[in-house]
């Protein structure tokens, strides 16, 4: 009986100690060390003090390039005498101008939509992989797509489609990540 009480007390104290030295990750709900900056389970940052002390500055902002919509626009010009061309041209211009890309020294943001806004963001410190894709027609137009994949397990990825001079934008993201990491570490 005495042995059972001692074991019960040990388990009680060890679970109390565990509660004191751990916290729950706000993203996945798993236990992490109280001193942890990043969750070992999902890869998200759990410490707000790990934020960069730099103020947020916009490094690049843009829209999908007009050249990415050249074929539908040309079709609209051809069908302009029929009347359907005006609708096609209006849809192309609205779609192009309703998508906005923003890269700051803290995050990448895509905003799209006219009546219903959709905003997707990934913090620079959460980026795992950046890919640059240029298909044949992109090479002819001087455009490309930048795909940003976060380190966490959310599965969300951002695709900045139709970027003019994508190599330059890619290097802006990479340099911003390096600067961000120097201030965090």
PyMOL CGO cylinders between C-alpha atoms (Angstrom):
from pymol import cmd
from pymol.cgo import CYLINDER

trace = [
    CYLINDER, 0.00, 0.00, 0.00, 2.83, 2.36, 0.93, 0.3, 1, 1, 1, 1, 1, 1,
    CYLINDER, 2.83, 2.36, 0.93, 4.56, 1.57, -2.38, 0.3, 1, 1, 1, 1, 1, 1,
    CYLINDER, 4.56, 1.57, -2.38, 1.41, 2.51, -4.33, 0.3, 1, 1, 1, 1, 1, 1,
    CYLINDER, 1.41, 2.51, -4.33, 1.16, 5.86, -2.52, 0.3, 1, 1, 1, 1, 1, 1,
    CYLINDER, 1.16, 5.86, -2.52, 4.81, 6.65, -3.24, 0.3, 1, 1, 1, 1, 1, 1,
    CYLINDER, 4.81, 6.65, -3.24, 4.34, 5.83, -6.95, 0.3, 1, 1, 1, 1, 1, 1,
    CYLINDER, 4.34, 5.83, -6.95, 1.17, 7.95, -7.05, 0.3, 1, 1, 1, 1, 1, 1,
    CYLINDER, 1.17, 7.95, -7.05, 3.01, 10.91, -5.45, 0.3, 1, 1, 1, 1, 1, 1,
    CYLINDER, 3.01, 10.91, -5.45, 5.94, 10.55, -7.92, 0.3, 1, 1, 1, 1, 1, 1,
    CYLINDER, 5.94, 10.55, -7.92, 3.56, 10.57, -10.90, 0.3, 1, 1, 1, 1, 1, 1,
    CYLINDER, 3.56, 10.57, -10.90, 1.69, 13.54, -9.44, 0.3, 1, 1, 1, 1, 1, 1,
    CYLINDER, 1.69, 13.54, -9.44, 4.87, 15.58, -8.92, 0.3, 1, 1, 1, 1, 1, 1,
    CYLINDER, 4.87, 15.58, -8.92, 6.35, 14.66, -12.30, 0.3, 1, 1, 1, 1, 1, 1,
    CYLINDER, 6.35, 14.66, -12.30, 3.14, 15.67, -14.07, 0.3, 1, 1, 1, 1, 1, 1,
    CYLINDER, 3.14, 15.67, -14.07, 3.07, 18.95, -12.09, 0.3, 1, 1, 1, 1, 1, 1,
    CYLINDER, 3.07, 18.95, -12.09, 6.70, 19.63, -13.05, 0.3, 1, 1, 1, 1, 1, 1,
    CYLINDER, 6.70, 19.63, -13.05, 5.86, 18.85, -16.65, 0.3, 1, 1, 1, 1, 1, 1,
    CYLINDER, 5.86, 18.85, -16.65, 3.05, 21.42, -16.58, 0.3, 1, 1, 1, 1, 1, 1,
    CYLINDER, 3.05, 21.42, -16.58, 5.42, 24.02, -15.16, 0.3, 1, 1, 1, 1, 1, 1,
    CYLINDER, 5.42, 24.02, -15.16, 8.25, 23.53, -17.68, 0.3, 1, 1, 1, 1, 1, 1,
    CYLINDER, 8.25, 23.53, -17.68, 6.14, 23.03, -20.82, 0.3, 1, 1, 1, 1, 1, 1,
    CYLINDER, 6.14, 23.03, -20.82, 3.50, 24.95, -22.74, 0.3, 1, 1, 1, 1, 1, 1,
    CYLINDER, 3.50, 24.95, -22.74, 1.10, 24.04, -25.53, 0.3, 1, 1, 1, 1, 1, 1,
    CYLINDER, 1.10, 24.04, -25.53, 1.90, 25.06, -29.09, 0.3, 1, 1, 1, 1, 1, 1,
    CYLINDER, 1.90, 25.06, -29.09, -0.84, 27.47, -30.26, 0.3, 1, 1, 1, 1, 1, 1,
    CYLINDER, -0.84, 27.47, -30.26, -0.72, 25.92, -33.76, 0.3, 1, 1, 1, 1, 1, 1,
    CYLINDER, -0.72, 25.92, -33.76, -0.77, 22.15, -33.21, 0.3, 1, 1, 1, 1, 1, 1,
    CYLINDER, -0.77, 22.15, -33.21, -1.60, 21.82, -29.49, 0.3, 1, 1, 1, 1, 1, 1,
    CYLINDER, -1.60, 21.82, -29.49, 1.40, 19.60, -28.67, 0.3, 1, 1, 1, 1, 1, 1,
    CYLINDER, 1.40, 19.60, -28.67, 3.58, 20.16, -25.60, 0.3, 1, 1, 1, 1, 1, 1,
    CYLINDER, 3.58, 20.16, -25.60, 6.83, 22.08, -26.10, 0.3, 1, 1, 1, 1, 1, 1,
    CYLINDER, 6.83, 22.08, -26.10, 9.45, 23.38, -23.73, 0.3, 1, 1, 1, 1, 1, 1,
    CYLINDER, 9.45, 23.38, -23.73, 8.68, 26.69, -22.04, 0.3, 1, 1, 1, 1, 1, 1,
    CYLINDER, 8.68, 26.69, -22.04, 11.95, 28.05, -23.46, 0.3, 1, 1, 1, 1, 1, 1,
    CYLINDER, 11.95, 28.05, -23.46, 11.25, 26.84, -27.01, 0.3, 1, 1, 1, 1, 1, 1,
    CYLINDER, 11.25, 26.84, -27.01, 11.21, 29.40, -29.81, 0.3, 1, 1, 1, 1, 1, 1,
    CYLINDER, 11.21, 29.40, -29.81, 9.90, 26.91, -32.37, 0.3, 1, 1, 1, 1, 1, 1,
    CYLINDER, 9.90, 26.91, -32.37, 7.59, 23.90, -32.02, 0.3, 1, 1, 1, 1, 1, 1,
    CYLINDER, 7.59, 23.90, -32.02, 9.41, 20.61, -32.60, 0.3, 1, 1, 1, 1, 1, 1,
    CYLINDER, 9.41, 20.61, -32.60, 6.19, 19.02, -33.85, 0.3, 1, 1, 1, 1, 1, 1,
    CYLINDER, 6.19, 19.02, -33.85, 4.86, 21.47, -36.45, 0.3, 1, 1, 1, 1, 1, 1,
    CYLINDER, 4.86, 21.47, -36.45, 7.81, 23.82, -37.00, 0.3, 1, 1, 1, 1, 1, 1,
    CYLINDER, 7.81, 23.82, -37.00, 5.87, 27.02, -36.17, 0.3, 1, 1, 1, 1, 1, 1,
    CYLINDER, 5.87, 27.02, -36.17, 7.37, 29.76, -33.99, 0.3, 1, 1, 1, 1, 1, 1,
    CYLINDER, 7.37, 29.76, -33.99, 5.77, 29.74, -30.53, 0.3, 1, 1, 1, 1, 1, 1,
    CYLINDER, 5.77, 29.74, -30.53, 7.68, 32.64, -28.95, 0.3, 1, 1, 1, 1, 1, 1,
    CYLINDER, 7.68, 32.64, -28.95, 6.46, 36.13, -29.84, 0.3, 1, 1, 1, 1, 1, 1,
    CYLINDER, 6.46, 36.13, -29.84, 9.80, 37.60, -28.74, 0.3, 1, 1, 1, 1, 1, 1,
    CYLINDER, 9.80, 37.60, -28.74, 11.39, 35.80, -31.70, 0.3, 1, 1, 1, 1, 1, 1,
    CYLINDER, 11.39, 35.80, -31.70, 9.85, 38.43, -33.97, 0.3, 1, 1, 1, 1, 1, 1,
    CYLINDER, 9.85, 38.43, -33.97, 12.24, 40.72, -35.80, 0.3, 1, 1, 1, 1, 1, 1,
    CYLINDER, 12.24, 40.72, -35.80, 12.89, 44.04, -34.04, 0.3, 1, 1, 1, 1, 1, 1,
    CYLINDER, 12.89, 44.04, -34.04, 12.93, 45.76, -37.44, 0.3, 1, 1, 1, 1, 1, 1,
    CYLINDER, 12.93, 45.76, -37.44, 9.87, 47.77, -38.48, 0.3, 1, 1, 1, 1, 1, 1,
    CYLINDER, 9.87, 47.77, -38.48, 7.96, 46.30, -41.42, 0.3, 1, 1, 1, 1, 1, 1,
    CYLINDER, 7.96, 46.30, -41.42, 8.94, 47.78, -44.79, 0.3, 1, 1, 1, 1, 1, 1,
    CYLINDER, 8.94, 47.78, -44.79, 7.57, 46.90, -48.22, 0.3, 1, 1, 1, 1, 1, 1,
    CYLINDER, 7.57, 46.90, -48.22, 10.45, 45.64, -50.39, 0.3, 1, 1, 1, 1, 1, 1,
    CYLINDER, 10.45, 45.64, -50.39, 8.45, 44.80, -53.52, 0.3, 1, 1, 1, 1, 1, 1,
    CYLINDER, 8.45, 44.80, -53.52, 4.82, 45.08, -54.57, 0.3, 1, 1, 1, 1, 1, 1,
    CYLINDER, 4.82, 45.08, -54.57, 3.20, 44.16, -57.85, 0.3, 1, 1, 1, 1, 1, 1,
    CYLINDER, 3.20, 44.16, -57.85, 0.49, 42.49, -59.90, 0.3, 1, 1, 1, 1, 1, 1,
    CYLINDER, 0.49, 42.49, -59.90, 0.60, 39.61, -62.38, 0.3, 1, 1, 1, 1, 1, 1,
    CYLINDER, 0.60, 39.61, -62.38, 2.26, 40.88, -65.56, 0.3, 1, 1, 1, 1, 1, 1,
    CYLINDER, 2.26, 40.88, -65.56, 0.00, 42.01, -68.40, 0.3, 1, 1, 1, 1, 1, 1,
    CYLINDER, 0.00, 42.01, -68.40, 1.90, 39.68, -70.74, 0.3, 1, 1, 1, 1, 1, 1,
    CYLINDER, 1.90, 39.68, -70.74, 0.45, 36.68, -68.88, 0.3, 1, 1, 1, 1, 1, 1,
    CYLINDER, 0.45, 36.68, -68.88, -2.99, 37.74, -70.06, 0.3, 1, 1, 1, 1, 1, 1,
    CYLINDER, -2.99, 37.74, -70.06, -1.94, 38.56, -73.62, 0.3, 1, 1, 1, 1, 1, 1,
    CYLINDER, -1.94, 38.56, -73.62, -3.79, 35.66, -75.29, 0.3, 1, 1, 1, 1, 1, 1,
    CYLINDER, -3.79, 35.66, -75.29, -7.19, 36.34, -73.67, 0.3, 1, 1, 1, 1, 1, 1,
    CYLINDER, -7.19, 36.34, -73.67, -6.69, 40.06, -74.29, 0.3, 1, 1, 1, 1, 1, 1,
    CYLINDER, -6.69, 40.06, -74.29, -5.88, 39.41, -77.95, 0.3, 1, 1, 1, 1, 1, 1,
    CYLINDER, -5.88, 39.41, -77.95, -8.98, 37.21, -78.21, 0.3, 1, 1, 1, 1, 1, 1,
    CYLINDER, -8.98, 37.21, -78.21, -10.99, 40.08, -76.74, 0.3, 1, 1, 1, 1, 1, 1,
    CYLINDER, -10.99, 40.08, -76.74, -9.59, 42.48, -79.34, 0.3, 1, 1, 1, 1, 1, 1,
    CYLINDER, -9.59, 42.48, -79.34, -10.49, 40.06, -82.15, 0.3, 1, 1, 1, 1, 1, 1,
    CYLINDER, -10.49, 40.06, -82.15, -14.04, 39.63, -80.81, 0.3, 1, 1, 1, 1, 1, 1,
    CYLINDER, -14.04, 39.63, -80.81, -14.49, 43.35, -80.09, 0.3, 1, 1, 1, 1, 1, 1,
    CYLINDER, -14.49, 43.35, -80.09, -16.63, 43.99, -83.21, 0.3, 1, 1, 1, 1, 1, 1,
    CYLINDER, -16.63, 43.99, -83.21, -18.99, 41.18, -82.13, 0.3, 1, 1, 1, 1, 1, 1,
    CYLINDER, -18.99, 41.18, -82.13, -19.43, 42.68, -78.65, 0.3, 1, 1, 1, 1, 1, 1,
    CYLINDER, -19.43, 42.68, -78.65, -18.13, 39.72, -76.63, 0.3, 1, 1, 1, 1, 1, 1,
    CYLINDER, -18.13, 39.72, -76.63, -14.62, 41.14, -76.88, 0.3, 1, 1, 1, 1, 1, 1,
    CYLINDER, -14.62, 41.14, -76.88, -15.42, 44.02, -74.55, 0.3, 1, 1, 1, 1, 1, 1,
    CYLINDER, -15.42, 44.02, -74.55, -16.52, 41.58, -71.84, 0.3, 1, 1, 1, 1, 1, 1,
    CYLINDER, -16.52, 41.58, -71.84, -13.38, 39.47, -72.26, 0.3, 1, 1, 1, 1, 1, 1,
    CYLINDER, -13.38, 39.47, -72.26, -11.11, 42.54, -72.08, 0.3, 1, 1, 1, 1, 1, 1,
    CYLINDER, -11.11, 42.54, -72.08, -12.95, 43.84, -68.97, 0.3, 1, 1, 1, 1, 1, 1,
    CYLINDER, -12.95, 43.84, -68.97, -12.62, 40.47, -67.21, 0.3, 1, 1, 1, 1, 1, 1,
    CYLINDER, -12.62, 40.47, -67.21, -8.89, 40.28, -68.03, 0.3, 1, 1, 1, 1, 1, 1,
    CYLINDER, -8.89, 40.28, -68.03, -8.21, 43.80, -66.72, 0.3, 1, 1, 1, 1, 1, 1,
    CYLINDER, -8.21, 43.80, -66.72, -10.27, 43.25, -63.57, 0.3, 1, 1, 1, 1, 1, 1,
    CYLINDER, -10.27, 43.25, -63.57, -8.62, 39.91, -62.83, 0.3, 1, 1, 1, 1, 1, 1,
    CYLINDER, -8.62, 39.91, -62.83, -5.13, 41.32, -63.40, 0.3, 1, 1, 1, 1, 1, 1,
    CYLINDER, -5.13, 41.32, -63.40, -5.69, 44.36, -61.17, 0.3, 1, 1, 1, 1, 1, 1,
    CYLINDER, -5.69, 44.36, -61.17, -7.55, 42.52, -58.41, 0.3, 1, 1, 1, 1, 1, 1,
    CYLINDER, -7.55, 42.52, -58.41, -4.51, 40.34, -57.60, 0.3, 1, 1, 1, 1, 1, 1,
    CYLINDER, -4.51, 40.34, -57.60, -1.82, 42.07, -55.56, 0.3, 1, 1, 1, 1, 1, 1,
    CYLINDER, -1.82, 42.07, -55.56, 1.52, 40.69, -54.39, 0.3, 1, 1, 1, 1, 1, 1,
    CYLINDER, 1.52, 40.69, -54.39, 3.50, 42.20, -51.52, 0.3, 1, 1, 1, 1, 1, 1,
    CYLINDER, 3.50, 42.20, -51.52, 6.90, 41.25, -50.12, 0.3, 1, 1, 1, 1, 1, 1,
    CYLINDER, 6.90, 41.25, -50.12, 8.02, 42.99, -46.94, 0.3, 1, 1, 1, 1, 1, 1,
    CYLINDER, 8.02, 42.99, -46.94, 10.96, 42.37, -44.64, 0.3, 1, 1, 1, 1, 1, 1,
    CYLINDER, 10.96, 42.37, -44.64, 8.62, 40.19, -42.53, 0.3, 1, 1, 1, 1, 1, 1,
    CYLINDER, 8.62, 40.19, -42.53, 6.14, 38.41, -44.82, 0.3, 1, 1, 1, 1, 1, 1,
    CYLINDER, 6.14, 38.41, -44.82, 4.90, 37.54, -48.29, 0.3, 1, 1, 1, 1, 1, 1,
    CYLINDER, 4.90, 37.54, -48.29, 1.27, 38.41, -48.96, 0.3, 1, 1, 1, 1, 1, 1,
    CYLINDER, 1.27, 38.41, -48.96, -1.14, 37.65, -51.82, 0.3, 1, 1, 1, 1, 1, 1,
    CYLINDER, -1.14, 37.65, -51.82, -4.43, 39.53, -51.93, 0.3, 1, 1, 1, 1, 1, 1,
    CYLINDER, -4.43, 39.53, -51.93, -7.04, 38.69, -54.55, 0.3, 1, 1, 1, 1, 1, 1,
    CYLINDER, -7.04, 38.69, -54.55, -10.68, 39.25, -55.28, 0.3, 1, 1, 1, 1, 1, 1,
    CYLINDER, -10.68, 39.25, -55.28, -13.07, 42.10, -55.99, 0.3, 1, 1, 1, 1, 1, 1,
    CYLINDER, -13.07, 42.10, -55.99, -16.26, 41.45, -54.04, 0.3, 1, 1, 1, 1, 1, 1,
    CYLINDER, -16.26, 41.45, -54.04, -14.80, 38.77, -51.78, 0.3, 1, 1, 1, 1, 1, 1,
    CYLINDER, -14.80, 38.77, -51.78, -11.23, 39.43, -50.68, 0.3, 1, 1, 1, 1, 1, 1,
    CYLINDER, -11.23, 39.43, -50.68, -8.90, 36.54, -50.05, 0.3, 1, 1, 1, 1, 1, 1,
    CYLINDER, -8.90, 36.54, -50.05, -5.57, 37.19, -48.30, 0.3, 1, 1, 1, 1, 1, 1,
    CYLINDER, -5.57, 37.19, -48.30, -2.79, 34.65, -47.84, 0.3, 1, 1, 1, 1, 1, 1,
    CYLINDER, -2.79, 34.65, -47.84, 0.41, 35.37, -45.91, 0.3, 1, 1, 1, 1, 1, 1,
    CYLINDER, 0.41, 35.37, -45.91, 3.55, 33.50, -44.94, 0.3, 1, 1, 1, 1, 1, 1,
    CYLINDER, 3.55, 33.50, -44.94, 6.07, 35.02, -42.56, 0.3, 1, 1, 1, 1, 1, 1,
    CYLINDER, 6.07, 35.02, -42.56, 9.63, 35.00, -43.94, 0.3, 1, 1, 1, 1, 1, 1,
    CYLINDER, 9.63, 35.00, -43.94, 10.91, 33.16, -40.88, 0.3, 1, 1, 1, 1, 1, 1,
    CYLINDER, 10.91, 33.16, -40.88, 8.43, 30.33, -41.59, 0.3, 1, 1, 1, 1, 1, 1,
    CYLINDER, 8.43, 30.33, -41.59, 9.56, 29.67, -45.17, 0.3, 1, 1, 1, 1, 1, 1,
    CYLINDER, 9.56, 29.67, -45.17, 11.07, 26.26, -45.85, 0.3, 1, 1, 1, 1, 1, 1,
    CYLINDER, 11.07, 26.26, -45.85, 11.45, 26.33, -49.65, 0.3, 1, 1, 1, 1, 1, 1,
    CYLINDER, 11.45, 26.33, -49.65, 11.28, 28.88, -52.44, 0.3, 1, 1, 1, 1, 1, 1,
    CYLINDER, 11.28, 28.88, -52.44, 10.97, 27.61, -56.01, 0.3, 1, 1, 1, 1, 1, 1,
    CYLINDER, 10.97, 27.61, -56.01, 11.10, 29.54, -59.25, 0.3, 1, 1, 1, 1, 1, 1,
    CYLINDER, 11.10, 29.54, -59.25, 9.26, 28.05, -62.23, 0.3, 1, 1, 1, 1, 1, 1,
    CYLINDER, 9.26, 28.05, -62.23, 9.58, 29.35, -65.77, 0.3, 1, 1, 1, 1, 1, 1,
    CYLINDER, 9.58, 29.35, -65.77, 7.79, 27.48, -68.50, 0.3, 1, 1, 1, 1, 1, 1,
    CYLINDER, 7.79, 27.48, -68.50, 8.56, 28.00, -72.19, 0.3, 1, 1, 1, 1, 1, 1,
    CYLINDER, 8.56, 28.00, -72.19, 6.02, 30.78, -72.66, 0.3, 1, 1, 1, 1, 1, 1,
    CYLINDER, 6.02, 30.78, -72.66, 7.24, 32.43, -69.44, 0.3, 1, 1, 1, 1, 1, 1,
    CYLINDER, 7.24, 32.43, -69.44, 10.76, 32.54, -70.85, 0.3, 1, 1, 1, 1, 1, 1,
    CYLINDER, 10.76, 32.54, -70.85, 9.46, 34.28, -73.96, 0.3, 1, 1, 1, 1, 1, 1,
    CYLINDER, 9.46, 34.28, -73.96, 7.51, 36.83, -71.90, 0.3, 1, 1, 1, 1, 1, 1,
    CYLINDER, 7.51, 36.83, -71.90, 10.17, 37.37, -69.22, 0.3, 1, 1, 1, 1, 1, 1,
    CYLINDER, 10.17, 37.37, -69.22, 7.82, 36.21, -66.47, 0.3, 1, 1, 1, 1, 1, 1,
    CYLINDER, 7.82, 36.21, -66.47, 7.68, 33.31, -64.05, 0.3, 1, 1, 1, 1, 1, 1,
    CYLINDER, 7.68, 33.31, -64.05, 6.03, 31.84, -60.97, 0.3, 1, 1, 1, 1, 1, 1,
    CYLINDER, 6.03, 31.84, -60.97, 7.53, 31.87, -57.49, 0.3, 1, 1, 1, 1, 1, 1,
    CYLINDER, 7.53, 31.87, -57.49, 6.27, 29.11, -55.21, 0.3, 1, 1, 1, 1, 1, 1,
    CYLINDER, 6.27, 29.11, -55.21, 6.75, 29.59, -51.45, 0.3, 1, 1, 1, 1, 1, 1,
    CYLINDER, 6.75, 29.59, -51.45, 6.36, 26.57, -49.14, 0.3, 1, 1, 1, 1, 1, 1,
    CYLINDER, 6.36, 26.57, -49.14, 6.23, 27.09, -45.34, 0.3, 1, 1, 1, 1, 1, 1,
    CYLINDER, 6.23, 27.09, -45.34, 8.13, 25.02, -42.79, 0.3, 1, 1, 1, 1, 1, 1,
    CYLINDER, 8.13, 25.02, -42.79, 5.00, 24.06, -40.81, 0.3, 1, 1, 1, 1, 1, 1,
    CYLINDER, 5.00, 24.06, -40.81, 2.67, 21.21, -41.60, 0.3, 1, 1, 1, 1, 1, 1,
    CYLINDER, 2.67, 21.21, -41.60, -0.24, 23.45, -42.66, 0.3, 1, 1, 1, 1, 1, 1,
    CYLINDER, -0.24, 23.45, -42.66, 0.27, 22.49, -46.29, 0.3, 1, 1, 1, 1, 1, 1,
    CYLINDER, 0.27, 22.49, -46.29, -0.45, 26.04, -47.42, 0.3, 1, 1, 1, 1, 1, 1,
    CYLINDER, -0.45, 26.04, -47.42, 1.79, 27.25, -50.20, 0.3, 1, 1, 1, 1, 1, 1,
    CYLINDER, 1.79, 27.25, -50.20, 1.79, 30.56, -52.00, 0.3, 1, 1, 1, 1, 1, 1,
    CYLINDER, 1.79, 30.56, -52.00, 2.21, 30.91, -55.75, 0.3, 1, 1, 1, 1, 1, 1,
    CYLINDER, 2.21, 30.91, -55.75, 3.07, 34.33, -57.11, 0.3, 1, 1, 1, 1, 1, 1,
    CYLINDER, 3.07, 34.33, -57.11, 2.10, 33.80, -60.75, 0.3, 1, 1, 1, 1, 1, 1,
    CYLINDER, 2.10, 33.80, -60.75, 3.04, 35.96, -63.70, 0.3, 1, 1, 1, 1, 1, 1,
    CYLINDER, 3.04, 35.96, -63.70, 5.85, 37.87, -61.99, 0.3, 1, 1, 1, 1, 1, 1,
    CYLINDER, 5.85, 37.87, -61.99, 7.94, 40.10, -64.24, 0.3, 1, 1, 1, 1, 1, 1,
    CYLINDER, 7.94, 40.10, -64.24, 11.66, 39.54, -63.62, 0.3, 1, 1, 1, 1, 1, 1,
    CYLINDER, 11.66, 39.54, -63.62, 11.08, 36.64, -61.18, 0.3, 1, 1, 1, 1, 1, 1,
    CYLINDER, 11.08, 36.64, -61.18, 14.81, 36.15, -60.54, 0.3, 1, 1, 1, 1, 1, 1,
    CYLINDER, 14.81, 36.15, -60.54, 15.01, 39.63, -58.98, 0.3, 1, 1, 1, 1, 1, 1,
    CYLINDER, 15.01, 39.63, -58.98, 11.92, 39.01, -56.82, 0.3, 1, 1, 1, 1, 1, 1,
    CYLINDER, 11.92, 39.01, -56.82, 13.33, 35.64, -55.75, 0.3, 1, 1, 1, 1, 1, 1,
    CYLINDER, 13.33, 35.64, -55.75, 16.61, 37.27, -54.67, 0.3, 1, 1, 1, 1, 1, 1,
    CYLINDER, 16.61, 37.27, -54.67, 14.65, 39.93, -52.69, 0.3, 1, 1, 1, 1, 1, 1,
    CYLINDER, 14.65, 39.93, -52.69, 12.93, 37.13, -50.74, 0.3, 1, 1, 1, 1, 1, 1,
    CYLINDER, 12.93, 37.13, -50.74, 16.21, 35.27, -50.14, 0.3, 1, 1, 1, 1, 1, 1,
    CYLINDER, 16.21, 35.27, -50.14, 18.06, 38.38, -48.94, 0.3, 1, 1, 1, 1, 1, 1,
    CYLINDER, 18.06, 38.38, -48.94, 15.16, 39.32, -46.66, 0.3, 1, 1, 1, 1, 1, 1,
    CYLINDER, 15.16, 39.32, -46.66, 15.26, 35.86, -45.09, 0.3, 1, 1, 1, 1, 1, 1,
    CYLINDER, 15.26, 35.86, -45.09, 19.00, 36.19, -44.38, 0.3, 1, 1, 1, 1, 1, 1,
    CYLINDER, 19.00, 36.19, -44.38, 18.51, 39.60, -42.73, 0.3, 1, 1, 1, 1, 1, 1,
    CYLINDER, 18.51, 39.60, -42.73, 15.53, 38.29, -40.73, 0.3, 1, 1, 1, 1, 1, 1,
    CYLINDER, 15.53, 38.29, -40.73, 17.52, 35.30, -39.44, 0.3, 1, 1, 1, 1, 1, 1,
    CYLINDER, 17.52, 35.30, -39.44, 20.40, 37.52, -38.31, 0.3, 1, 1, 1, 1, 1, 1,
    CYLINDER, 20.40, 37.52, -38.31, 18.03, 39.57, -36.16, 0.3, 1, 1, 1, 1, 1, 1,
    CYLINDER, 18.03, 39.57, -36.16, 16.27, 36.53, -34.69, 0.3, 1, 1, 1, 1, 1, 1,
    CYLINDER, 16.27, 36.53, -34.69, 19.44, 34.62, -33.82, 0.3, 1, 1, 1, 1, 1, 1,
]
cmd.load_cgo(trace, "trace")
